């Protein structure tokens, strides 16, 4: 665990890094700050602080690729599953490795004969296509291709790595949601209609309050998931964070009205970001259905979350 004084310094440093850098520049800053060392010492603090601040600043980094690699006991970074998926992004038939995932990771994890294997793969030998889509600022790249005659290293813990990745994305969704709510609140205080700020109107106050409740609920489930550390609660936390982001997006867009649709206002950047993050490592809808199916099949409720 990181002591309180060091944690406060670390949080301030991460905040400054995410507010002033993005992409490769943020990767460099995180490396200089020793984020991977913090991850090894205190995973909860390292993940929650970085990803919430990253979401709040609408910044990007390779931290998710590093996070998955570290949890698998691998150096460097790994290719992330394609949007909407969470299974290993590689398929191996004993000779040929077929890759379909996201990112520029130097390692690819594949399933073969009910085992997970890690491969060192150079992206120079694969097709790398920038994903413009709804959020071109996210800098996603799709990696596809086949590699033959390549050596493999057995790895364990893919499900645990995905669970940790879902917590990270959940924190990023919460960070983005908090900034959207802040933007809507500031607008409500400044926008004057009928001689008074619209923040005094009951309908506006209710929308902001509902968004805040959704965000705080997502934060509470994430806290519980860190204590429980099971794949089920991690999936639950990601699903709740995604729904909270959707609720926040809807209410903040209504409060901001016309200006929220313009490219001059920053809201659209956060709306675009959460639309993609909600699909990363499983959407809220799909995860909720899977959790429900698991309950029906096992006919057993999960243990109570620690309070």
N, C-alpha and C positions, 0 to 999 in steps of 0.2 A: 504493500500500500504506500502511496505517496503521502507524506506528511502535509498538514494543512498549509503551512507557509509556502512550500514548494508547489502545492496544488494551485494556490492562488496565482503564483508567478507563471505557472504553466498555462493556466487558463487565459491570463492576460496576453501571453505570448501567442497563443493559438488565435485569440480574437484579432490581434493586430495582423497576424499572418494571413488570415482568411479575408480580412477587410481590405488588404492591400495587394494580395496576390491571388492568382488563379492558374489552373493548368500546371505546366511544367515549372513555373516560378513558385507556385505553392508547394509542389513536390520538393523542390530544392530547400524551401524554407522549413518544411516539416523535417527533412533530413538533418538540417542544421540544428533544429530544436530537439532532436533525439526522440521523435514521436514513436519510433519502433521500440526504443528502450523503455519508454513510458508504457507502451502496450504490453511488453513483457512483465513489467513491474506491477501495473494496475490497469488491467484491460478495461474495466468499467469506466474509469476516469478518462483514459485515453480515447476510447471510442465515443462516449457520450459528449465529451467536450468538443472534440474535433468535428464530429458529424453534425451536431446541432449548430455550431458556429458556421460550418460550411453551408448548411441549409439556409441559415439566416442571412448570409452574405451572398448567396447565389453563386458560390465559388465551386470550382471543380478540382479534383486531385486524383491521384492513383491509389489513395488510401484503402479503398475497398479491395483492390487487387492485392495490395500488401497484406491486408488483414486476413484474407482467405489463405494466402501462402503461409503466413506465420502460424495460423492455427493448424495447418497441415504439416508443420515442421519443415517447410521448404524455404529456401532463401529467394529473394527477389519478389516477383509478382506472378500471379496466375491469370489465365484467361477466365473471364466471368461468364456464367451461363447467359444465353440469349434472353431477351426480354420475355417475360412470362414463364420462364423455365428456371429450374433449380437443380437439375441433374447435371452430372459432369459434362462439360462442353465437347468432350472428345469421345469417339467410338473407335475401339481397337479390335481387329479381328485376328491378331497374332502376327501380322506383318504390316498392315496398312493402318495408319492413324488418320481418321477423318475428323476435322475440327470445324466447329460452328459455335462461335461465342462472341464476346465483346471484350475490347481492350487490347493493350499491347503487351500483355504479360509474356514473360519468357518461359513459363511452364504451362503445360496443358494437362489437365486431369481427365482420364478416360476410364470407363468401366469395361471390364473384360472378365468373363467367367465369375461374376459376382464379386470381383475384387476391383479396387481402385488403383490405378497406376498413374504416375506422373512422368511426363516426357519433357525434355529440354527441346524446345522448338524455336527456331528463329522466325520471326514474322516476315523476314525477307523472302522466305520460301512459301509464304501464304498470300492469299488475296486479302488485302486490307482496304476496306471501303468506308470512308467517312459517312456516318449516319446523320444526315441533316434533319429531316423530320420536323416534329413539332418544336423541338428545343435544340437548335443548332449550336447554341452556346455551351451545351453540356460536353461537346467534343467527343461523343461516342464514336467508336469505330467498330465495324463488324469484321471479324476474322474468320475466313473460311479456307478450306483447302485440304489436300491429302498429302501425307508424308509416309514414305515407305522405309523399311529397314532402319528402325530407330530403337534405341535402348530405352527401357522403362525402369522406373523405381517404384516399388510398392509404397503406398501411403495409406494411412488410416485417418478417419475423422472427418470425412466429407460432410456428413449430416451436421456434425457439431460446427463445422466451419460455416455452413449455410445458415445455421441458427444464429451465429454471431453476426454474419453479414446482414441478416434480417433486422437484428437489433440496431445495427449501424444505420441502415436505410431508414428504419423507423425514427431514429433520432434526427436524421436529416429532414424527414418530412415534418417533424415537430418544429425544428428550427425554421423551416420555410413558412410554416403555418403561423408561427409567432410574428414573423416579419410582416406577413400579409395582414394580420390583425392590427399590428401597429400602424401600418399605412392607412388602413380604413379608419382607425380611431383618430389619427391626426387629421384626416380629411373631414371627419364628422365634427371635430372641434372648430375647424376653420371655415367650413362651408356655411354660409348664412342664407336662410330662406325664411320668408315671412318675418324678417327682423330679428331672428335668433339662430344660433347654431343648430344644425340638424342633429347634433348629439343630444339635444334635449327632447327630441321626438321619441315617443315610446317604441315605435316600430324599429327605428334605428338601434336603440339601446338593446332591444330584444335580440336583434341579429348579432350584435357584437357580443352579447352575453352568451348566446348559444355557441358561437365560435369559440369563446374562451373556455366554456365547459367541455367542449369536444377536445380541445388541445390539452387541457389539464387531465382529462380522462386518459388520453393517449400517453401522456407523461407518466401517469400512475401505473399503467399496465407495463410500460417499459421498465420502470423501477422494480416492479414485482418480477418481471422476467429475468432481470439481472440476479435477483435473489434465488429464483427457482432454477434457472439455467437449464431448462429442458427445451427440446425442439418444439414441443406443443405450445408452451407459453411464448416462445420467440415468434412462432407463426401468428399467435393471437395478438402479440404486441404490434407486429408489422401490419396486420389486418386493421386493427383499431387505429393505428397512426394514419393509414391510408384513408380510412373513412373520415377521420378528423380533418385531414387535409382537404377532402372533398367538401365537407361541411363548411370549413373556413373559406374555401374558394368561393362557394356559392354566396355566402352572406357578405363577404367583403366586396365581391363584385357588385352586389345590389347596393351596398352603402356608397361605394365609389361612383356608381351609375356610369354615365357616359365617359368620364375621364378614365375609368378603369379599363376601357377598351382601347385606349390610344397607346401608341408605341412610345409616346413621351413619358408616360407614367410607368414606373417599374413593376406594377402589379403583374403585367402580362408575362414577365420573365419568370416569376414565381409560379404562376398558373401553369406555364409550360413545363417547368421543372417538376412539379408534383405529378403531372400527368405521366411523365416518364418514370419517376421514382416509384409510383404506385405499382407499375408493372414489373419492376426489377425484383428478381427472386420470388415472384409470385404475387399476383394481385390480391386485393382485399377480398374480392368476390370468390376467387378460386380457393384461397386459403380458408375462408370461412366454410365453404362447402366441404373441403377435405377434413377440417376439424369436426364438422357435423357427422360426416360419414364414419370417422374414427369412433366417435361416441356411440353411434348406432351399432357398429360392428363389435366393439368391445363391451358395450352395455355397462360401461364403468365411467364415472365422472373422474376428472383429473383431481389430484389432491388440492386442497385449499391453498391459495397463494399465501406466502408469509406476509404478515401485516406489521 
